[in-house]
Amino acid sequence: MFHYKWKKIIIICLLFTLIFFSTITPNIILPKQSAIAVQEQDWEMFLQEK
């Protein structure tokens, strides 16, 4: 019985760690970047070149 309690605790800790690393760590490593504002004239020139 004591053995099963430790198994449960270890599994819960591992799940918590997995959730922590999968949600918080990517936001720290890869912060969201805002889109770059392009003026209309520059956009038209870019489209004409393509």
C-alpha positions as a Markdown table, in Angstrom:
| # | Residue | x | y | z |
|---|---|---|---|---|
| 1 | Met | 0.0 | 0.0 | 0.0 |
| 2 | Phe | 2.8 | 2.4 | 0.8 |
| 3 | His | 4.4 | 1.5 | -2.5 |
| 4 | Tyr | 1.3 | 2.6 | -4.4 |
| 5 | Lys | 1.1 | 5.9 | -2.6 |
| 6 | Trp | 4.7 | 6.7 | -3.8 |
| 7 | Lys | 3.9 | 5.7 | -7.3 |
| 8 | Lys | 0.9 | 8.1 | -7.3 |
| 9 | Ile | 3.0 | 10.9 | -6.0 |
| 10 | Ile | 5.8 | 10.4 | -8.5 |
| 11 | Ile | 3.3 | 10.2 | -11.5 |
| 12 | Ile | 1.5 | 13.4 | -10.3 |
| 13 | Cys | 4.8 | 15.2 | -10.0 |
| 14 | Leu | 5.9 | 14.0 | -13.5 |
| 15 | Leu | 2.6 | 15.1 | -15.0 |
| 16 | Phe | 2.8 | 18.5 | -13.3 |
| 17 | Thr | 6.4 | 18.9 | -14.6 |
| 18 | Leu | 5.4 | 18.0 | -18.1 |
| 19 | Ile | 2.5 | 20.5 | -18.1 |
| 20 | Phe | 4.8 | 23.2 | -16.7 |
| 21 | Phe | 7.4 | 22.7 | -19.3 |
| 22 | Ser | 5.0 | 22.4 | -22.2 |
| 23 | Thr | 3.1 | 25.6 | -21.4 |
| 24 | Ile | 5.5 | 28.0 | -19.7 |
| 25 | Thr | 8.9 | 27.2 | -21.2 |
| 26 | Pro | 8.0 | 27.8 | -24.9 |
| 27 | Asn | 6.6 | 31.2 | -23.9 |
| 28 | Ile | 10.0 | 32.1 | -22.3 |
| 29 | Ile | 12.1 | 30.6 | -25.1 |
| 30 | Leu | 10.0 | 31.8 | -28.0 |
| 31 | Pro | 8.3 | 35.1 | -27.0 |
| 32 | Lys | 5.4 | 36.2 | -29.2 |
| 33 | Gln | 6.5 | 38.8 | -31.7 |
| 34 | Ser | 4.3 | 41.5 | -32.9 |
| 35 | Ala | 3.7 | 41.8 | -36.7 |
| 36 | Ile | 5.7 | 44.5 | -38.4 |
| 37 | Ala | 3.6 | 47.4 | -39.8 |
| 38 | Val | 4.2 | 48.0 | -43.5 |
| 39 | Gln | 3.3 | 51.2 | -45.2 |
| 40 | Glu | 1.0 | 50.9 | -48.1 |
| 41 | Gln | 3.5 | 52.3 | -50.6 |
| 42 | Asp | 6.1 | 49.8 | -49.5 |
| 43 | Trp | 3.6 | 47.0 | -49.9 |
| 44 | Glu | 2.6 | 48.1 | -53.4 |
| 45 | Met | 6.3 | 48.3 | -54.4 |
| 46 | Phe | 6.9 | 44.8 | -53.0 |
| 47 | Leu | 3.9 | 43.4 | -55.0 |
| 48 | Gln | 5.1 | 45.0 | -58.2 |
| 49 | Glu | 8.6 | 43.5 | -57.8 |
| 50 | Lys | 7.1 | 40.1 | -57.5 |
